[in-house]
Amino acid sequence: MMAVFTPYMLRTEPTWQAAAWLVMLTATVTGLATPIRAELLFRGLERDSRSAVAET
């Protein structure tokens, strides 16, 4: 939803509010991407440890 309103915010709001909006947008994207990336890394580690146990 924030990405949809970003062009409107950048056109209509003062510079400091647009900058604050971009900071919030970046924080939101980072906050969503971090747990997803962590989950993918943990799955990869689980897969590697299971295959190492199966080989021995």
NUVOKOL-428595 format. One record per residue (C-alpha): residue number from 1; residue in one letter; x, z, y. Coordinates in pm, 1 decimal, padded with zeros to 6 digits. Layout:
<recs>
    n  res         x         z         y
  NUM    A         X         Z         Y
...
</recs>
This chain:
<recs>
    n  res         x         z         y
    1    M   00000.0   00000.0   00000.0
    2    M   00285.8   00078.7   00236.7
    3    A   00437.8  -00263.4   00176.7
    4    V   00107.8  -00425.6   00276.6
    5    F   00098.6  -00241.7   00609.4
    6    T   00469.1  -00283.7   00691.3
    7    P   00436.1  -00615.5   00881.5
    8    Y   00153.4  -00467.5   01090.0
    9    M   00356.3  -00154.8   01163.7
   10    L   00662.3  -00354.4   01267.9
   11    R   00455.7  -00571.1   01507.6
   12    T   00237.3  -00310.3   01670.5
   13    E   00427.1   00019.5   01679.6
   14    P   00716.6   00128.4   01902.5
   15    T   01066.0   00087.1   01761.7
   16    W   01114.6   00453.2   01671.0
   17    Q   00787.7   00462.6   01475.8
   18    A   00871.8   00137.8   01297.7
   19    A   01213.0   00280.7   01204.9
   20    A   01047.9   00597.8   01074.5
   21    W   00805.9   00383.8   00873.0
   22    L   01094.6   00191.3   00716.0
   23    V   01269.7   00518.2   00628.0
   24    M   00951.4   00643.2   00458.4
   25    L   00912.0   00311.5   00276.7
   26    T   01271.9   00328.3   00152.2
   27    A   01227.1   00688.9   00039.6
   28    T   00907.2   00598.0  -00144.6
   29    V   01069.2   00306.6  -00326.8
   30    T   01371.2   00520.5  -00415.8
   31    G   01146.8   00803.3  -00531.2
   32    L   00960.3   00568.2  -00761.9
   33    A   01262.7   00379.4  -00889.6
   34    T   01476.2   00683.1  -00974.1
   35    P   01258.9   00829.6  -01252.8
   36    I   01195.3   00482.2  -01395.2
   37    R   01567.3   00410.6  -01407.7
   38    A   01637.6   00752.2  -01559.3
   39    E   01377.5   00691.3  -01829.8
   40    L   01532.9   00356.2  -01916.9
   41    L   01879.0   00514.1  -01937.3
   42    F   01752.4   00795.4  -02162.7
   43    R   01582.6   00544.8  -02393.1
   44    G   01907.3   00350.4  -02417.3
   45    L   02100.3   00667.1  -02502.6
   46    E   01844.2   00760.5  -02769.0
   47    R   01864.8   00414.4  -02920.3
   48    D   02246.7   00427.3  -02924.9
   49    S   02255.1   00772.2  -03085.7
   50    R   02003.4   00671.1  -03354.4
   51    S   02199.8   00357.6  -03441.9
   52    A   02526.7   00555.8  -03456.0
   53    V   02369.7   00806.9  -03698.0
   54    A   02229.8   00526.7  -03914.8
   55    E   02573.1   00362.9  -03944.1
   56    T   02744.9   00674.0  -04078.6
</recs>
